[in-house]
Amino acid sequence: MNSNEFGATPSVADESSMVVDDEEVISKTLPSAQMPLSAGGRLDEQVDHVLNLIRGSVIRQPIRAVLVAAAGGAALTALLGAWIHRENN
């Protein structure tokens, strides 16, 4: 890794200008929190918790995340196509 002009530890920007391991950069920019989901928590806290869990899953298993997203897109496309076909007949 190249250090910046002051000899400090490289930042995310320094790393992104080089050939970078995506998982390393994502883990630095999107940290995942491991807080328990309480039943009495506010909705925005619960949403933040779920988003952090999803980010963590994408960081740990990026290929699986892409496959899940592709499968979801294919399922939605099939449903939309069936709905349009039914409307036209």
trRosetta pair geometry for C-beta under 8 A, 3 or more apart (Angstrom, degrees):
i j d omega theta_ij theta_ji phi_ij phi_ji
1 10 4.9 -112 162 -4 126 151
1 14 7.2 75 -178 129 104 116
1 15 6.8 -29 -134 -97 118 82
1 18 7.1 -159 -128 27 66 163
2 10 6.6 99 78 -93 54 128
2 14 6.4 -140 79 -178 88 111
2 18 6.7 158 12 -61 105 134
3 6 8.0 -110 152 70 102 50
3 7 5.4 33 140 -136 142 37
3 8 6.7 157 -169 60 102 37
3 9 7.4 -69 -126 -118 95 16
3 10 5.9 -119 -111 -60 48 83
3 14 7.7 4 -142 -167 24 157
4 7 7.4 -91 71 -15 63 17
4 8 5.8 -13 48 50 108 88
4 10 6.6 140 -27 -109 85 59
4 11 7.1 22 -39 3 133 95
4 14 5.8 -107 -61 -85 94 136
10 14 3.8 -127 -161 91 94 140
10 15 5.6 112 136 -52 123 83
11 14 4.9 107 49 4 66 99
11 15 7.1 -131 100 0 39 89
12 15 5.7 -58 -149 41 33 111
12 16 6.1 32 155 -22 68 108
12 25 6.0 108 -152 -143 96 84
12 28 5.2 -174 -90 109 115 136
12 29 6.0 105 -146 -63 158 99
13 16 5.8 -54 -141 36 29 108
13 17 6.8 33 157 -24 61 103
14 17 6.1 -59 -160 27 30 111
14 18 7.4 12 151 -6 61 106
15 18 6.1 -67 -158 40 38 102
15 20 5.0 93 155 -114 86 124
15 24 7.2 -107 170 110 149 117
15 25 6.0 -172 110 -89 124 100
16 20 5.6 -41 -106 -21 40 159
16 25 6.0 91 -80 -125 90 143
20 24 6.8 -126 176 65 90 110
20 25 5.3 48 150 -39 135 127
21 24 4.2 66 85 5 105 113
21 25 7.1 165 86 -9 57 84
22 25 5.8 -60 -149 40 36 107
22 26 6.0 32 158 -17 72 110
22 62 7.2 57 100 -83 125 167
23 26 5.9 -57 -142 40 28 109
23 27 6.1 29 159 -21 64 109
23 59 6.0 109 -150 -168 80 73
23 62 6.8 -124 -82 -27 95 129
24 27 6.0 -56 -147 35 25 110
24 28 6.7 21 155 -16 60 107
25 28 5.9 -61 -154 37 32 108
25 29 6.2 9 158 -4 69 113
26 29 6.1 -68 -139 47 30 97
26 30 5.5 -27 180 34 73 110
26 55 8.0 -163 166 -174 105 92
26 58 7.5 -104 163 112 149 100
26 59 5.2 -167 111 -108 119 94
27 30 7.1 -66 -110 62 18 71
27 31 7.0 55 179 -98 56 58
27 59 5.2 106 -79 -158 82 138
28 31 7.6 -6 -155 -61 18 85
30 55 4.7 -131 152 -168 121 134
30 59 7.0 -166 85 -63 109 122
31 52 7.9 -9 111 -142 58 103
32 52 4.7 130 -148 177 67 83
32 53 6.9 99 -159 -90 118 25
32 55 5.2 -174 -85 89 97 99
32 56 3.2 66 -115 -68 170 104
32 59 6.8 -140 -25 22 124 138
33 48 7.9 11 44 142 133 98
33 49 7.2 -86 83 -118 108 63
33 52 4.6 -35 37 -170 80 160
34 52 8.0 -142 -61 133 36 126
34 56 7.9 76 -73 -81 82 163
35 49 6.0 -101 72 -113 98 107
35 52 7.8 52 26 73 91 154
37 41 6.8 -107 -167 21 57 143
37 46 6.1 70 -149 -128 102 82
37 49 5.2 154 -91 126 91 156
37 50 7.7 52 -97 -58 134 76
38 41 4.3 115 66 -35 92 101
41 45 4.4 -109 172 87 116 128
41 46 5.3 141 96 -55 118 88
41 49 7.7 47 115 -11 164 139
42 45 4.6 92 60 7 82 105
42 46 7.1 -151 95 -6 42 87
43 46 5.6 -56 -148 37 34 111
43 47 6.3 35 154 -20 67 105
44 47 5.6 -49 -143 36 34 113
44 48 6.3 38 154 -20 64 104
45 48 5.7 -52 -148 36 31 112
45 49 6.4 34 152 -21 63 105
46 49 5.6 -52 -149 34 32 114
46 50 6.4 29 154 -16 65 105
47 50 5.9 -55 -147 38 31 108
47 51 6.2 31 154 -18 65 108
48 51 5.8 -56 -146 39 29 111
48 52 6.3 31 155 -20 64 107
49 52 5.8 -56 -150 35 29 112
49 53 6.6 31 152 -19 63 104
50 53 5.6 -52 -150 34 34 113
50 54 6.4 34 152 -18 66 104
51 54 5.6 -53 -148 37 33 111
51 55 6.3 36 153 -20 66 104
52 55 5.6 -50 -144 36 32 113
52 56 6.3 35 155 -20 63 105
53 56 5.7 -55 -150 36 30 113
53 57 6.4 31 152 -19 64 105
54 57 5.6 -54 -149 36 33 112
54 58 6.4 31 154 -18 66 105
55 58 5.8 -56 -148 37 31 110
55 59 6.3 32 153 -20 65 106
56 59 5.7 -54 -147 35 31 112
56 60 6.3 21 158 -12 66 109
57 60 6.0 -60 -144 42 29 105
57 61 6.2 -35 177 41 67 100
57 64 7.9 -86 165 89 94 118
57 65 6.6 135 123 -79 90 110
58 61 7.3 -84 -128 66 19 61
58 62 6.0 51 178 -102 64 64
58 65 4.4 62 -117 -91 75 164
59 62 7.2 5 -133 -61 15 89
61 64 4.0 -5 148 31 117 121
61 65 6.1 136 102 -25 77 87
62 65 5.5 -55 -148 34 35 115
62 66 6.5 35 155 -20 67 102
63 66 5.8 -52 -152 34 34 110
63 67 6.5 32 151 -16 66 106
64 67 5.7 -56 -148 39 33 111
64 68 6.3 34 154 -20 67 106
65 68 5.8 -53 -146 36 30 111
65 69 6.3 29 154 -17 63 107
66 69 5.7 -56 -148 39 31 111
66 70 6.2 31 154 -19 66 107
67 70 5.6 -53 -144 37 31 111
67 71 6.3 32 156 -19 65 105
68 71 5.8 -54 -147 37 30 111
68 72 6.3 31 154 -18 63 106
69 72 5.7 -54 -148 37 31 112
69 73 6.4 31 154 -18 64 106
70 73 5.7 -54 -147 37 31 111
70 74 6.3 32 154 -19 65 106
71 74 5.7 -53 -147 36 31 112
71 75 6.4 32 154 -19 64 105
72 75 5.7 -54 -147 36 31 111
72 76 6.4 28 156 -15 65 106
73 76 5.8 -55 -145 39 31 108
73 77 6.2 33 155 -20 65 107
74 77 5.7 -54 -146 37 30 113
74 78 6.4 32 155 -20 64 105
75 78 5.8 -54 -148 35 30 111
75 79 6.4 29 154 -16 64 106
76 79 5.7 -55 -147 38 33 110
76 80 6.2 32 155 -18 67 107
77 80 5.8 -55 -144 39 30 110
77 81 6.2 31 155 -19 64 107
78 81 5.7 -54 -146 37 29 112
78 82 6.3 28 156 -18 64 106
79 82 5.8 -55 -146 37 30 110
79 83 6.3 30 155 -19 65 107
80 83 5.7 -55 -147 37 31 112
80 84 6.3 28 156 -16 66 106
81 84 5.9 -55 -145 38 30 108
81 85 6.1 31 156 -20 65 109
82 85 5.7 -55 -145 38 29 113
82 86 6.3 29 156 -19 64 107
83 86 5.8 -56 -148 37 29 110
83 87 6.4 30 153 -20 64 107
84 87 5.6 -54 -147 36 32 112
84 88 6.4 26 157 -16 65 108
85 88 6.0 -60 -148 38 29 107
85 89 6.6 12 159 -7 64 112
86 89 6.2 -67 -145 43 30 100
